[in-house]
Amino acid sequence: MQTRFLGPEGLEVPAIGLGCMGMSQAYGPADDAESARTLRRAIDLGVRLWDTAQSYGAGHNERLLGRALAGRRDDVVVATKFGIVRTPEGVHLDGRPERVRGYCEASLERLGTDHIDLYYLHRPDPAVPVEETIGAMAALVADGKVLHLGVSELSAAQLERAAAVHPIAALQCEWSLWWRDVEDEVLPAARRLGIGVVPYSPLGRGFLTGGLDPAALTRDDIRHRDPRFQGGQLARNRALVGELRLLAEEKGVTSGQLALAWLLAQGPDVVPIPGTKRRDRLAENAAAAAVELSPADLGRLETVAPREAWAGDRDSFAAHGTTRATR
């Protein structure tokens, strides 16, 4: 797979990475055996940017990746996050600088490695100035425990403040055809600062594949609480996905591949990380890196599935803590 570069220090990564959260939580029961096979297949396909977090499955996800990395560590760019803490008592944000080193060392142990390639602040802690958290992260770079720093779901102003402390390689944020608010302020700020963009949920939590049946989701699936999957909003979004499917068929690709190709066409600084725990879906996603969209293709996408046509408020979903707790 072709590669791209993130951030002012030029972290080289594949054009499409792998979001690993769903292997441990949020989207139905875990299947460690299939997830392990998917991770091994990812290396073969060149999908060598793996994204995890200390909070995913309360450490389960990092341990899962650690087992898959054994003997193959140099083949993978490992990205993990801290700042969302999941305990039996609940979920909370913690960006206190005195806790950062301990979180990092615990992730290193679970991953079975001596360094993290890309270490993200998962969410800013409203009780801690972001400069203080980034300063503690910078100390990990100085010690060789972390190679590059990233941030997730920061505002444009917070990005400016973070980048003033230490170079930031990547901003992680939800971005896809059906959620584009990042384009207003955050994306321009990231590009002004030379920060790469790593969209999570680039397939609209699976909806943009055209093959997701919300009625078949398990009871504990977080998408039941997302307004975009409910009522009239769901019906509207289904109609738009139908339009995407028609365009995809014309190009001989799947709806999901078309959605990923659209993101890749937004700039060479964009590296989406679609999540899956299935080998067949992994291969489909990886193949999207070879899909080329012409200006005419992009224009048609804007016509049949414009930003304002999608229904449902992601922010009301996030306001209840669901997005922060799981992503």
C-alpha positions as a Python dict, from the first residue, in 0.01 Angstrom:
ca = {
    (1, 'M'): (0, 0, 0),
    (2, 'Q'): (119, 353, -74),
    (3, 'T'): (222, 561, 224),
    (4, 'R'): (151, 910, 349),
    (5, 'F'): (323, 1140, 598),
    (6, 'L'): (177, 1283, 915),
    (7, 'G'): (291, 1599, 1087),
    (8, 'P'): (589, 1829, 1067),
    (9, 'E'): (833, 1548, 1152),
    (10, 'G'): (707, 1328, 869),
    (11, 'L'): (575, 1013, 1037),
    (12, 'E'): (534, 765, 749),
    (13, 'V'): (220, 552, 762),
    (14, 'P'): (3, 355, 517),
    (15, 'A'): (-270, 552, 342),
    (16, 'I'): (-532, 350, 531),
    (17, 'G'): (-491, 226, 887),
    (18, 'L'): (-689, -5, 1113),
    (19, 'G'): (-909, 110, 1398),
    (20, 'C'): (-909, -168, 1656),
    (21, 'M'): (-1168, -51, 1911),
    (22, 'G'): (-1445, -277, 1783),
    (23, 'M'): (-1233, -583, 1854),
    (24, 'S'): (-1288, -519, 2224),
    (25, 'Q'): (-1601, -308, 2278),
    (26, 'A'): (-1891, -102, 2148),
    (27, 'Y'): (-1990, -300, 1836),
    (28, 'G'): (-2105, -638, 1962),
    (29, 'P'): (-1921, -924, 2134),
    (30, 'A'): (-1547, -965, 2104),
    (31, 'D'): (-1401, -1250, 1900),
    (32, 'D'): (-1034, -1268, 1990),
    (33, 'A'): (-955, -1550, 1749),
    (34, 'E'): (-1097, -1371, 1444),
    (35, 'S'): (-947, -1041, 1557),
    (36, 'A'): (-603, -1203, 1582),
    (37, 'R'): (-639, -1343, 1231),
    (38, 'T'): (-748, -1000, 1109),
    (39, 'L'): (-444, -834, 1265),
    (40, 'R'): (-207, -1082, 1103),
    (41, 'R'): (-379, -1033, 769),
    (42, 'A'): (-350, -656, 811),
    (43, 'I'): (29, -684, 809),
    (44, 'D'): (18, -886, 488),
    (45, 'L'): (-208, -627, 322),
    (46, 'G'): (9, -335, 427),
    (47, 'V'): (-247, -199, 675),
    (48, 'R'): (28, -135, 926),
    (49, 'L'): (-103, 159, 1125),
    (50, 'W'): (-292, 7, 1418),
    (51, 'D'): (-498, 234, 1639),
    (52, 'T'): (-588, 137, 1995),
    (53, 'A'): (-629, 301, 2337),
    (54, 'Q'): (-587, 224, 2703),
    (55, 'S'): (-964, 252, 2745),
    (56, 'Y'): (-1069, 4, 2475),
    (57, 'G'): (-1198, -292, 2668),
    (58, 'A'): (-1023, -152, 2977),
    (59, 'G'): (-686, -273, 2845),
    (60, 'H'): (-813, -578, 2656),
    (61, 'N'): (-746, -419, 2317),
    (62, 'E'): (-384, -329, 2388),
    (63, 'R'): (-316, -680, 2518),
    (64, 'L'): (-478, -827, 2206),
    (65, 'L'): (-255, -616, 1982),
    (66, 'G'): (46, -698, 2197),
    (67, 'R'): (2, -1068, 2126),
    (68, 'A'): (-32, -1001, 1753),
    (69, 'L'): (279, -781, 1755),
    (70, 'A'): (502, -1054, 1898),
    (71, 'G'): (782, -1110, 1649),
    (72, 'R'): (638, -846, 1411),
    (73, 'R'): (682, -524, 1610),
    (74, 'D'): (893, -352, 1345),
    (75, 'D'): (627, -418, 1082),
    (76, 'V'): (362, -201, 1250),
    (77, 'V'): (317, 166, 1340),
    (78, 'V'): (148, 143, 1680),
    (79, 'A'): (-81, 426, 1787),
    (80, 'T'): (-246, 428, 2126),
    (81, 'K'): (-417, 683, 2347),
    (82, 'F'): (-462, 783, 2708),
    (83, 'G'): (-697, 1024, 2878),
    (84, 'I'): (-1018, 821, 2889),
    (85, 'V'): (-1009, 596, 3192),
    (86, 'R'): (-1249, 304, 3216),
    (87, 'T'): (-1300, 143, 3557),
    (88, 'P'): (-1572, -73, 3716),
    (89, 'E'): (-1704, 248, 3869),
    (90, 'G'): (-1743, 422, 3536),
    (91, 'V'): (-1558, 631, 3278),
    (92, 'H'): (-1379, 961, 3332),
    (93, 'L'): (-1129, 1192, 3163),
    (94, 'D'): (-781, 1230, 3309),
    (95, 'G'): (-513, 1448, 3153),
    (96, 'R'): (-325, 1528, 3473),
    (97, 'P'): (44, 1558, 3382),
    (98, 'E'): (157, 1358, 3686),
    (99, 'R'): (-45, 1059, 3559),
    (100, 'V'): (73, 1059, 3197),
    (101, 'R'): (393, 860, 3246),
    (102, 'G'): (213, 589, 3441),
    (103, 'Y'): (-51, 555, 3172),
    (104, 'C'): (218, 528, 2905),
    (105, 'E'): (417, 266, 3092),
    (106, 'A'): (105, 58, 3148),
    (107, 'S'): (27, 73, 2774),
    (108, 'L'): (384, -27, 2690),
    (109, 'E'): (352, -331, 2913),
    (110, 'R'): (18, -438, 2766),
    (111, 'L'): (147, -388, 2411),
    (112, 'G'): (470, -575, 2485),
    (113, 'T'): (692, -306, 2336),
    (114, 'D'): (950, -54, 2451),
    (115, 'H'): (810, 237, 2254),
    (116, 'I'): (487, 377, 2109),
    (117, 'D'): (510, 522, 1761),
    (118, 'L'): (219, 765, 1797),
    (119, 'Y'): (80, 853, 2140),
    (120, 'Y'): (-247, 1045, 2153),
    (121, 'L'): (-424, 1247, 2416),
    (122, 'H'): (-760, 1074, 2372),
    (123, 'R'): (-967, 1369, 2492),
    (124, 'P'): (-869, 1697, 2657),
    (125, 'D'): (-940, 1700, 3029),
    (126, 'P'): (-1149, 2012, 3098),
    (127, 'A'): (-987, 2038, 3441),
    (128, 'V'): (-631, 2051, 3302),
    (129, 'P'): (-481, 2306, 3058),
    (130, 'V'): (-392, 2118, 2744),
    (131, 'E'): (-41, 2268, 2752),
    (132, 'E'): (30, 2086, 3078),
    (133, 'T'): (-78, 1749, 2941),
    (134, 'I'): (124, 1795, 2620),
    (135, 'G'): (426, 1898, 2824),
    (136, 'A'): (414, 1568, 3012),
    (137, 'M'): (378, 1382, 2682),
    (138, 'A'): (681, 1567, 2542),
    (139, 'A'): (888, 1428, 2829),
    (140, 'L'): (804, 1078, 2706),
    (141, 'V'): (944, 1168, 2364),
    (142, 'A'): (1263, 1293, 2526),
    (143, 'D'): (1293, 959, 2707),
    (144, 'G'): (1238, 753, 2391),
    (145, 'K'): (920, 590, 2516),
    (146, 'V'): (715, 772, 2250),
    (147, 'L'): (825, 876, 1900),
    (148, 'H'): (545, 1112, 1793),
    (149, 'L'): (257, 1291, 1965),
    (150, 'G'): (-107, 1307, 1862),
    (151, 'V'): (-428, 1456, 1992),
    (152, 'S'): (-793, 1362, 1951),
    (153, 'E'): (-1106, 1577, 1937),
    (154, 'L'): (-937, 1907, 2018),
    (155, 'S'): (-1082, 2240, 1914),
    (156, 'A'): (-892, 2469, 1679),
    (157, 'A'): (-779, 2685, 1972),
    (158, 'Q'): (-663, 2380, 2169),
    (159, 'L'): (-468, 2260, 1867),
    (160, 'E'): (-285, 2591, 1851),
    (161, 'R'): (-196, 2568, 2219),
    (162, 'A'): (-84, 2206, 2197),
    (163, 'A'): (137, 2264, 1892),
    (164, 'A'): (307, 2555, 2069),
    (165, 'V'): (442, 2308, 2327),
    (166, 'H'): (558, 2023, 2102),
    (167, 'P'): (518, 1920, 1737),
    (168, 'I'): (191, 1731, 1688),
    (169, 'A'): (193, 1462, 1421),
    (170, 'A'): (-177, 1385, 1402),
    (171, 'L'): (-522, 1502, 1496),
    (172, 'Q'): (-778, 1227, 1530),
    (173, 'C'): (-1141, 1328, 1477),
    (174, 'E'): (-1466, 1190, 1343),
    (175, 'W'): (-1483, 1274, 973),
    (176, 'S'): (-1672, 1111, 691),
    (177, 'L'): (-1922, 1190, 420),
    (178, 'W'): (-2196, 1194, 682),
    (179, 'W'): (-2016, 1398, 949),
    (180, 'R'): (-1815, 1697, 827),
    (181, 'D'): (-1821, 1957, 1103),
    (182, 'V'): (-1443, 1926, 1137),
    (183, 'E'): (-1413, 2108, 805),
    (184, 'D'): (-1530, 2438, 953),
    (185, 'E'): (-1254, 2531, 1197),
    (186, 'V'): (-1054, 2229, 1312),
    (187, 'L'): (-931, 2105, 976),
    (188, 'P'): (-807, 2449, 863),
    (189, 'A'): (-623, 2487, 1195),
    (190, 'A'): (-460, 2146, 1161),
    (191, 'R'): (-341, 2226, 811),
    (192, 'R'): (-213, 2566, 913),
    (193, 'L'): (-4, 2392, 1179),
    (194, 'G'): (110, 2107, 953),
    (195, 'I'): (-74, 1845, 1157),
    (196, 'G'): (-192, 1531, 978),
    (197, 'V'): (-558, 1427, 1004),
    (198, 'V'): (-660, 1075, 1105),
    (199, 'P'): (-1037, 1035, 1064),
    (200, 'Y'): (-1202, 778, 1287),
    (201, 'S'): (-1543, 632, 1197),
    (202, 'P'): (-1465, 715, 831),
    (203, 'L'): (-1742, 475, 728),
    (204, 'G'): (-2003, 640, 948),
    (205, 'R'): (-1981, 368, 1214),
    (206, 'G'): (-2034, 115, 936),
    (207, 'F'): (-2341, 284, 789),
    (208, 'L'): (-2169, 406, 473),
    (209, 'T'): (-2087, 49, 370),
    (210, 'G'): (-2452, 11, 274),
    (211, 'G'): (-2462, -331, 436),
    (212, 'L'): (-2544, -240, 796),
    (213, 'D'): (-2887, -330, 931),
    (214, 'P'): (-2942, -131, 1252),
    (215, 'A'): (-3223, -369, 1350),
    (216, 'A'): (-2972, -655, 1364),
    (217, 'L'): (-2733, -483, 1604),
    (218, 'T'): (-2680, -650, 1941),
    (219, 'R'): (-2850, -489, 2237),
    (220, 'D'): (-2526, -346, 2377),
    (221, 'D'): (-2415, -185, 2048),
    (222, 'I'): (-2356, 188, 2103),
    (223, 'R'): (-2513, 276, 1770),
    (224, 'H'): (-2857, 226, 1923),
    (225, 'R'): (-2799, 555, 2106),
    (226, 'D'): (-2679, 751, 1802),
    (227, 'P'): (-2955, 976, 1658),
    (228, 'R'): (-2822, 911, 1308),
    (229, 'F'): (-2945, 552, 1340),
    (230, 'Q'): (-3295, 639, 1460),
    (231, 'G'): (-3638, 710, 1314),
    (232, 'G'): (-3677, 952, 1028),
    (233, 'Q'): (-3310, 1041, 1044),
    (234, 'L'): (-3221, 680, 971),
    (235, 'A'): (-3463, 674, 678),
    (236, 'R'): (-3310, 990, 533),
    (237, 'N'): (-2958, 855, 570),
    (238, 'R'): (-3054, 524, 411),
    (239, 'A'): (-3176, 709, 104),
    (240, 'L'): (-2844, 889, 74),
    (241, 'V'): (-2649, 566, 110),
    (242, 'G'): (-2862, 429, -173),
    (243, 'E'): (-2733, 713, -391),
    (244, 'L'): (-2378, 633, -289),
    (245, 'R'): (-2431, 270, -383),
    (246, 'L'): (-2539, 367, -733),
    (247, 'L'): (-2226, 578, -782),
    (248, 'A'): (-2008, 302, -640),
    (249, 'E'): (-2157, 47, -878),
    (250, 'E'): (-2078, 272, -1172),
    (251, 'K'): (-1713, 277, -1066),
    (252, 'G'): (-1702, -94, -988),
    (253, 'V'): (-1633, -44, -618),
    (254, 'T'): (-1830, -82, -295),
    (255, 'S'): (-2005, 199, -112),
    (256, 'G'): (-1749, 174, 167),
    (257, 'Q'): (-1459, 200, -74),
    (258, 'L'): (-1616, 506, -232),
    (259, 'A'): (-1652, 670, 110),
    (260, 'L'): (-1290, 599, 200),
    (261, 'A'): (-1166, 716, -140),
    (262, 'W'): (-1356, 1043, -87),
    (263, 'L'): (-1164, 1102, 236),
    (264, 'L'): (-830, 1015, 77),
    (265, 'A'): (-907, 1264, -201),
    (266, 'Q'): (-943, 1546, 54),
    (267, 'G'): (-565, 1576, 77),
    (268, 'P'): (-238, 1386, 117),
    (269, 'D'): (-241, 1462, 490),
    (270, 'V'): (-551, 1246, 549),
    (271, 'V'): (-516, 887, 677),
    (272, 'P'): (-848, 722, 768),
    (273, 'I'): (-859, 434, 1015),
    (274, 'P'): (-1171, 227, 941),
    (275, 'G'): (-1235, -26, 1212),
    (276, 'T'): (-1318, -392, 1168),
    (277, 'K'): (-1260, -730, 1328),
    (278, 'R'): (-1326, -924, 1007),
    (279, 'R'): (-1070, -1019, 744),
    (280, 'D'): (-1308, -978, 450),
    (281, 'R'): (-1400, -624, 549),
    (282, 'L'): (-1033, -545, 613),
    (283, 'A'): (-940, -645, 260),
    (284, 'E'): (-1225, -439, 117),
    (285, 'N'): (-1115, -132, 312),
    (286, 'A'): (-750, -174, 214),
    (287, 'A'): (-840, -190, -154),
    (288, 'A'): (-996, 157, -128),
    (289, 'A'): (-645, 302, -125),
    (290, 'A'): (-621, 223, -497),
    (291, 'V'): (-953, 388, -590),
    (292, 'E'): (-905, 715, -775),
    (293, 'L'): (-1180, 975, -790),
    (294, 'S'): (-1186, 1235, -1063),
    (295, 'P'): (-1302, 1592, -1007),
    (296, 'A'): (-1626, 1486, -1177),
    (297, 'D'): (-1668, 1197, -931),
    (298, 'L'): (-1614, 1430, -636),
    (299, 'G'): (-1861, 1678, -781),
    (300, 'R'): (-2127, 1411, -816),
    (301, 'L'): (-2074, 1302, -456),
    (302, 'E'): (-2127, 1657, -340),
    (303, 'T'): (-2445, 1670, -547),
    (304, 'V'): (-2610, 1343, -439),
    (305, 'A'): (-2485, 1334, -79),
    (306, 'P'): (-2408, 1691, 27),
    (307, 'R'): (-2303, 1768, 380),
    (308, 'E'): (-2631, 1932, 478),
    (309, 'A'): (-2843, 1639, 359),
    (310, 'W'): (-2736, 1392, 627),
    (311, 'A'): (-2967, 1371, 929),
    (312, 'G'): (-2887, 1332, 1299),
    (313, 'D'): (-2688, 1524, 1556),
    (314, 'R'): (-2364, 1354, 1654),
    (315, 'D'): (-2306, 1615, 1922),
    (316, 'S'): (-2614, 1509, 2118),
    (317, 'F'): (-2475, 1155, 2109),
    (318, 'A'): (-2141, 1279, 2241),
    (319, 'A'): (-2300, 1499, 2505),
    (320, 'H'): (-2423, 1193, 2691),
    (321, 'G'): (-2065, 1069, 2724),
    (322, 'T'): (-2106, 782, 2480),
    (323, 'T'): (-1852, 901, 2224),
    (324, 'R'): (-1606, 1003, 2490),
    (325, 'A'): (-1648, 676, 2670),
    (326, 'T'): (-1596, 454, 2370),
    (327, 'R'): (-1397, 633, 2104),
}
